[in-house]
Amino acid sequence: MGMRAALLTNNSSLKSFGEILGFNVLHWNGLFGNNNSPPALSVDNLASELLTFLGFQEGRITESSQFDLLILHIGSGENLNVEKGKATAGDMEFMNALLGVIMLAAQPGTDIGSRLHLSLVMGYGNVSKADEPVLSILSPNYQKNPQLSALYPRQSYTMRGESPRNDDRHHSPMLIAQYQYAVTRKDMVETFSFEDFKERSGNLTIPADRVLHEIAFKLWKAPKYGA
């Protein structure tokens, strides 16, 4: 795609996977010094550091950027706003605060707001077949009459080109919300929950391996995928 992409994580498995995919893999401890864990950072300073990687500084667009795409990975319990000996906010509160700072900087009418694409993805961690009844993405009609599945048209996420995908997981999907001024559409979702996404989401389901392609399209780095 010709896209300069980086992955920022402390997860060893994800580091290896990112390197295989061709990402520039950045380590939190390498980014902020040689400590085993990143030092305490305010969300304001962290947001500023992340935006600088993408060519935004002090609310302005710089002449060049280090990366076109930056993926920030924070696993469960990896809250970065940590200071030894002091209580810390929970993972969700930390992410809410970080997103709040970035969204404030990317208000409509600002230089950052005219260029920034933001995607937030939340996974469930370990999942099992036991999660399927309550976290299924199949339509209610399909669930009630699985024997009539051949009569229902295949959804696009179950296809790879003209061939069906045979390894799809139809439950426990990752949830993704996107913001890009004048590009992304606003739906009726009010909470970041599976139930609300399933009932009110505007984008429905997309294969995980196509999400990056979709983001690259929004960054003018790839052709449109699908309809």
N, C-alpha and C positions, 0 to 999 in steps of 0.2 A: 504493500500500500504506500510505501515511501513515507511512513509516519515514524517520527522519533518518539518512542514510547518507553516509559519507565515504570517499574513496579517497586513500591516502597513497603517493605515488610520485614518482620523478624522471624517469620515462619520458615523453617528450613526446607520443608517439603515444597512450599510455594516458591521459594527462591529457586530451587532446581527446576521446577516446572516453568517458571518465567524465563529462565536462561534458555531452556529448550525452545521456547516460542520466540526467542530473539529479543526479549525485553532487556533494557538496561536495568539491572537489579540493584537497588539501593538498600542499604541496611540502616536501620535507625541508629544503631550504635556508631556506625561509620559516619553517618551524616552529622551527628551531634558530638563527635569526639570518640574516644576509645573506651568509653565505659561499657559495661555489659548491658546496660539499659539506658534509654534516652533520659536526659535530665528533665526536671520539671519545666514545663513550658505553659505559658498562658495560651489559651486558644487563639488569642489575637496574634501572638508571635508565630504560632504554628501555622495559622492560616496565611500569614504574610510570607513565610518561608515556602509554603506550597505554591502560592500564586506566583512567586518569583521564578520558580522553575518553568512556569508556563508563559513567562514574558510579561507579567503584570507587576508593577512596582509603584507603591505610593499612589494607587488609584489610577495609574496611567499605563498605557501599552508601550513597552520598550521596543527598540528597533529589532531585537532578536530575542529568541527564547531558547532554553536548553532542550525543552521537550514540547511536542504537540499534545501528548496524552500522558497523564500521570495517574496511576492507580495506587491509591492508598489502602492498604489492607490492615485492619485491626481485628484480631481474633478475640474471642471471649476471654475476658480477664486481662487483656493487653491495654488497658487504659493508659494513655500516654501522659495524661496530666497528673503525674505521680511525683510526690515529694516524700522522701523517707520519713517515717514517723508521724505522718499526718494523714487524716482521713481523706479519701478521694471520692469523687463523684462516681456513680455507676457508669458502665459502658454507654448506655443509651443517653444519659444526661450529658456525658462528654461529647458524643457525636452530635446531639442536638445543639450544644453550644458552639461547636466547630462549624456546623452547617449554618447556624445563625449568623456568625461573623462573615462567612463567605457570601451568603445571600445578601447581607447588608452591603457588602462591597460591590455586588453585582446588580444593584438596583437598575431598573430601566432608566435610560438616559445617561448612564455612566459609561466610561470607556470600557471598563471590565464587563459590564452588563451586555455590551454590544458584541462581545467576542467569546465569552465563557460558555462552555457546555458542562453541566454538572449531572452526573448520574450517581445515585445512591443505590447500592445493592445489599440486601440482607439475606443471608442464608440461615438454615436451621442447624448447621453442624451435622452431627451424625443423625441419619434418618433410617427408618426401617419400614418393612411392609406393614407393620402395625399402625403406622401413621396414616395409611391410605384412606380409611373411612372418614376421617375428619379433615384431611388436607388434600382431598382429591381435586384435580382440575378438570375431570371429565364432566360433561354436561349432565344435568339431572335425568334427562331422557335416556341417555346412554346407561347411566347407573341403574335405572329402573328396568331397562330391557337390554341387557348385554347380549342376549341371543340375537337381537336385531341390529347388532353393530354394523353389519355389512350394508345396511340401508342408509346409514348416516354418512354424509360426505366427510372425507378425511380433512382434518384441520391442517393448515400449512405447516405447523410446527412438527407434524408427524412425517413430513416428506423431506427428502434430500434430493433436490432436483426433481426428476421423474420417478425416483425410487423411494419406497416407504422406509422410514427409520424403524428398526426393530428393537432398539435398545432404549426407547424413551421411558422415563419414569413419570408416571401420571399422577404423582402426588408430591407433596412437600416441595413446591417450586421455590426458587429464590425470588424475592420480591425486589422490583426495581422501580425507582421513581426518577424522572428526569426533568431538568429545567434548562431551557435555552430560550432567551427572550425572542419572541416573534417566530419561533420554530416549533417548539413542543406544544402540544395541545393540553388543555386543562380538562380533567375529568371530574367526577363527583366524589372521588375518594377523600375521606376526611381523616382517617387514621391509618398508620402503617401496620396493617394487620391482614392476614390471609383472607378473612371473611369479607372485609371491606374491599380489598382488591378484586376478589372474585365477583362481587355483586356490582361494583361501580367503576372498575378500571376501564380505561379507554383502549389499552393496547393488547389486552388479553395475553396470549402465550407466545413466546419466541424461544427457539432453541438456544441454549447457552453458548454454543459455538458461533452463533450469528449475532450475538449482542455487540461484540467488538466491531464487527462489520457495520452494524447499524450506527454505532457511535462514530466510526470513521467517516461514514456518509455525512453525518451532521457536521463534521469538521472539514468537509470538502476534500476528503482523502480517499474516498472509495465511491463507486457507483451505487445507485440504489439497489437494495436487496428486496425482492418481493414487490407486492402491489403498493 
